[in-house]
Amino acid sequence: MDDDKKAPAEESPKTGIETPLFRPAKSRFLPGLRSSFIAGVVVAAPLAITAYIIYWFVTGPMRELDSFVRNMLPAGDSRLETITQAIPGFGVLVAIAVIILLGAFTKNFVGRAFIRTGEKLLDRMPVVRNLHRFFKNVFETALQKSARSFKEVGLVEYPRKGLWAIAFVIGDTTGEIDYRFADKQLISIFVPTVPNPTSGFLLYVPRADFTPLTMSIEDAAKVVFSLGLVVPEFTAPEEAVKKLEKLATEAAQERRGILSRITDRMTAANRP
């Protein structure tokens, strides 16, 4: 009787071990739970990190700047002091206003003369002048030349032929490097490391060796951040033309149908 109650079995040709013909279906609860958890992390993690960075910036550097500017303000009328204390971020607003006034002052002849005099004094200090020159070059490059920086993304063969890496164009090469390789038309590119794009490699490559892409800078940054898992949607030009032709054909057919219905109604209305 016990042998009759056993499930039908077959002998595996490879191992010779009897295996059941009918196997129970695997539960899909755990894979679904794992997928839901990953989807939740994808949504919650960026929001949490963004909120934390904003909170840190507001409660850290901005609070320190606000306190510093408030302490620098001269003590005056108690009413005015009460008003300034009641305005949140008053010190930050004052700092922004001072920076704007300083920038407007440096644009005229007198301001430029003061700036040149101050820079000459800084150039006479051994350690200070190196720091000042470094940060001045960084901010001039990042702010004054931002119109042409990181406005194009593409691929370059790196670190060897046959391997392609995402690169961001900084601009045309200038200075001595451009003079040494004037015939090659070099461009300055930045190849970021994955998944941390804050570090990378500065390369000078011929424009002909750079393959531009149609994706935006933001989409390329997402590709780098996600280790290539997040790829922006792309439609080939041929497919785009076919879609436009299909839409045009459908629109023409719909227009002919509308005209046909209008003609039929007019004909029916004119009948006695």
C-alpha positions as CSV (number, residue, x, y, z in Angstrom):
1,M,0.0,0.0,0.0
2,D,2.8,2.4,0.8
3,D,4.3,2.0,-2.7
4,D,1.0,2.9,-4.3
5,K,0.8,6.2,-2.4
6,K,4.2,7.4,-3.6
7,A,4.3,10.1,-6.3
8,P,5.2,8.9,-9.8
9,A,9.0,9.1,-10.3
10,E,11.5,8.8,-13.0
11,E,15.1,7.9,-13.0
12,S,17.5,10.7,-14.0
13,P,19.6,9.5,-17.0
14,K,22.7,11.3,-15.7
15,T,22.7,10.5,-12.0
16,G,20.4,7.5,-11.8
17,I,18.5,9.1,-8.9
18,E,14.8,9.0,-8.9
19,T,13.2,12.5,-9.2
20,P,9.4,13.3,-8.9
21,L,7.6,13.9,-12.2
22,F,5.6,16.8,-10.7
23,R,7.4,19.4,-8.7
24,P,5.6,21.9,-6.5
25,A,5.6,25.5,-7.9
26,K,8.1,27.8,-6.3
27,S,6.7,30.5,-4.1
28,R,7.1,34.0,-5.7
29,F,6.5,35.9,-2.4
30,L,10.2,36.3,-1.5
31,P,11.3,37.5,-5.0
32,G,8.4,39.9,-5.1
33,L,9.3,41.2,-1.6
34,R,12.9,41.7,-2.7
35,S,11.9,43.5,-5.8
36,S,9.6,45.8,-3.8
37,F,12.4,46.5,-1.3
38,I,14.8,47.5,-4.1
39,A,12.2,49.7,-5.7
40,G,11.6,51.4,-2.3
41,V,15.3,51.9,-1.8
42,V,15.7,53.5,-5.3
43,V,12.9,56.0,-4.4
44,A,13.8,56.7,-0.7
45,A,17.6,56.8,-0.8
46,P,17.9,59.8,-3.2
47,L,15.3,61.7,-1.3
48,A,16.9,61.0,2.1
49,I,20.4,61.9,0.9
50,T,19.2,65.1,-0.7
51,A,17.3,66.1,2.4
52,Y,20.3,65.3,4.6
53,I,22.6,67.4,2.5
54,I,20.2,70.3,2.5
55,Y,19.7,70.0,6.2
56,W,23.5,69.9,6.8
57,F,24.1,72.9,4.6
58,V,21.4,74.9,6.3
59,T,22.3,74.0,9.8
60,G,26.0,74.0,9.2
61,P,27.8,76.5,6.8
62,M,24.8,78.8,6.4
63,R,24.2,79.0,10.2
64,E,27.8,79.7,10.8
65,L,27.8,82.4,8.1
66,D,24.6,83.9,9.5
67,S,26.0,84.0,13.1
68,F,29.3,85.5,11.8
69,V,27.6,88.3,9.9
70,R,25.2,89.1,12.7
71,N,28.2,89.4,15.2
72,M,30.0,91.7,12.8
73,L,27.1,94.1,12.5
74,P,27.5,97.1,14.9
75,A,25.2,97.3,17.8
76,G,22.6,100.0,17.3
77,D,19.0,100.7,17.9
78,S,17.3,98.0,19.9
79,R,14.3,98.0,17.6
80,L,16.5,97.5,14.5
81,E,18.4,94.7,16.3
82,T,15.1,93.0,17.2
83,I,14.0,93.1,13.6
84,T,17.3,91.7,12.3
85,Q,17.2,89.0,14.8
86,A,13.6,88.1,13.8
87,I,14.5,87.7,10.1
88,P,15.7,84.2,9.4
89,G,18.9,84.1,7.4
90,F,19.5,87.8,7.7
91,G,23.2,87.4,7.9
92,V,23.2,85.3,4.7
93,L,21.2,88.0,2.9
94,V,23.7,90.6,4.1
95,A,26.6,88.5,2.9
96,I,25.1,88.0,-0.6
97,A,24.4,91.8,-0.8
98,V,28.0,92.5,0.2
99,I,29.4,90.1,-2.5
100,I,27.2,91.7,-5.1
101,L,28.4,95.2,-4.2
102,L,32.0,93.9,-4.2
103,G,31.6,92.5,-7.7
104,A,30.0,95.8,-8.9
105,F,32.9,97.7,-7.3
106,T,35.6,95.6,-9.0
107,K,34.0,96.3,-12.5
108,N,35.0,99.9,-12.5
109,F,38.4,101.5,-12.9
110,V,38.8,102.4,-9.2
111,G,37.9,98.9,-8.1
112,R,40.2,97.2,-10.5
113,A,43.1,99.5,-9.3
114,F,42.4,98.4,-5.7
115,I,42.3,94.7,-6.7
116,R,45.6,95.0,-8.5
117,T,47.2,96.7,-5.5
118,G,45.9,94.0,-3.2
119,E,47.1,91.2,-5.4
120,K,50.6,92.7,-5.6
121,L,50.7,92.7,-1.8
122,L,49.6,89.1,-1.7
123,D,52.2,88.1,-4.4
124,R,55.0,89.2,-2.0
125,M,53.9,86.7,0.6
126,P,55.6,83.3,-0.1
127,V,52.9,80.9,1.1
128,V,49.8,83.1,0.7
129,R,50.5,83.9,-2.9
130,N,50.5,80.2,-4.0
131,L,47.2,79.6,-2.3
132,H,45.7,82.8,-3.7
133,R,46.8,82.0,-7.3
134,F,45.5,78.4,-7.0
135,F,42.0,79.3,-5.8
136,K,41.8,82.3,-8.1
137,N,42.5,80.1,-11.1
138,V,40.0,77.5,-9.9
139,F,37.2,80.0,-9.5
140,E,37.9,81.9,-12.7
141,T,37.8,78.6,-14.6
142,A,34.7,77.4,-12.9
143,L,32.7,80.6,-13.0
144,Q,33.9,82.9,-15.8
145,K,34.3,80.0,-18.3
146,S,31.3,78.0,-17.3
147,A,29.6,78.8,-20.6
148,R,31.7,76.3,-22.5
149,S,32.6,73.9,-19.7
150,F,30.9,70.5,-19.5
151,K,28.5,71.3,-22.3
152,E,29.2,68.2,-24.4
153,V,29.4,64.5,-23.6
154,G,30.8,61.7,-25.7
155,L,33.0,58.6,-25.9
156,V,36.7,58.3,-26.1
157,E,38.9,55.2,-26.4
158,Y,40.4,54.9,-22.9
159,P,42.4,53.4,-21.3
160,R,43.4,51.7,-24.5
161,K,42.2,51.1,-28.1
162,G,39.0,49.1,-28.2
163,L,37.7,50.3,-24.8
164,W,35.3,53.2,-24.6
165,A,34.7,55.5,-21.7
166,I,32.3,58.4,-21.2
167,A,34.0,61.8,-21.3
168,F,32.9,65.4,-20.7
169,V,34.4,68.1,-22.9
170,I,36.0,70.9,-20.9
171,G,37.0,73.0,-23.9
172,D,39.6,73.6,-26.5
173,T,43.1,73.2,-25.4
174,T,45.0,76.5,-24.9
175,G,48.5,77.6,-23.8
176,E,51.7,75.7,-24.3
177,I,49.9,72.3,-24.9
178,D,48.0,73.8,-27.8
179,Y,51.2,75.3,-29.2
180,R,53.0,72.0,-29.0
181,F,50.2,70.1,-30.8
182,A,48.7,72.8,-32.9
183,D,48.3,70.5,-35.9
184,K,46.2,67.9,-33.9
185,Q,43.4,70.3,-32.7
186,L,43.4,68.9,-29.1
187,I,40.5,69.3,-26.8
188,S,40.5,69.0,-23.0
189,I,38.2,66.2,-21.7
190,F,37.4,64.8,-18.3
191,V,37.0,61.1,-17.9
192,P,35.2,60.4,-14.5
193,T,35.7,57.4,-12.3
194,V,32.8,55.1,-11.6
195,P,30.7,55.5,-9.5
196,N,32.3,58.5,-8.0
197,P,32.5,61.2,-10.7
198,T,34.2,63.7,-8.4
199,S,37.5,62.2,-9.3
200,G,38.8,61.3,-12.7
201,F,41.4,62.0,-15.4
202,L,42.2,65.1,-17.4
203,L,43.0,64.1,-21.0
204,Y,44.0,66.0,-24.1
205,V,42.8,64.2,-27.2
206,P,42.4,65.1,-30.9
207,R,38.9,66.2,-31.7
208,A,38.7,63.5,-34.3
209,D,39.2,60.8,-31.6
210,F,36.2,62.1,-29.7
211,T,32.8,60.6,-30.5
212,P,30.0,63.0,-29.4
213,L,26.7,61.7,-28.0
214,T,23.2,63.2,-28.2
215,M,22.5,62.5,-24.5
216,S,22.5,65.4,-22.1
217,I,25.1,66.0,-19.4
218,E,22.6,65.0,-16.7
219,D,21.8,61.7,-18.4
220,A,25.5,60.9,-18.8
221,A,26.1,61.6,-15.1
222,K,23.2,59.2,-14.3
223,V,25.0,56.5,-16.3
224,V,28.2,57.1,-14.3
225,F,26.4,57.2,-11.0
226,S,24.5,54.0,-11.6
227,L,27.4,51.9,-13.0
228,G,25.7,51.9,-16.3
229,L,22.5,50.4,-15.0
230,V,20.5,53.6,-15.8
231,V,20.6,54.3,-19.5
232,P,18.6,57.1,-21.1
233,E,16.1,56.3,-23.7
234,F,17.4,56.6,-27.3
235,T,15.6,56.5,-30.6
236,A,17.6,56.0,-33.7
237,P,17.0,58.6,-36.5
238,E,15.6,55.9,-38.8
239,E,13.1,54.8,-36.2
240,A,12.1,58.4,-35.5
241,V,11.5,59.1,-39.2
242,K,9.4,55.9,-39.5
243,K,7.3,57.0,-36.5
244,L,6.8,60.5,-38.0
245,E,5.8,59.0,-41.3
246,K,3.3,56.7,-39.5
247,L,1.8,59.6,-37.5
248,A,1.5,61.6,-40.7
249,T,-0.2,58.8,-42.5
250,E,-2.7,58.3,-39.6
251,A,-3.4,62.0,-39.5
252,A,-4.0,62.1,-43.2
253,Q,-6.4,59.1,-43.0
254,E,-8.2,60.7,-40.1
255,R,-8.6,64.0,-42.0
256,R,-9.9,62.2,-45.1
257,G,-12.4,60.3,-42.8
258,I,-13.6,63.6,-41.3
259,L,-13.9,65.3,-44.7
260,S,-15.8,62.2,-46.0
261,R,-18.3,62.3,-43.1
262,I,-18.8,66.1,-43.5
263,T,-19.5,65.6,-47.3
264,D,-22.0,62.8,-46.6
265,R,-23.8,65.0,-44.1
266,M,-23.9,67.9,-46.5
267,T,-25.2,65.6,-49.2
268,A,-27.9,64.2,-47.0
269,A,-28.9,67.7,-45.9
270,N,-29.3,68.9,-49.5
271,R,-31.5,66.0,-50.5
272,P,-35.2,66.9,-50.8
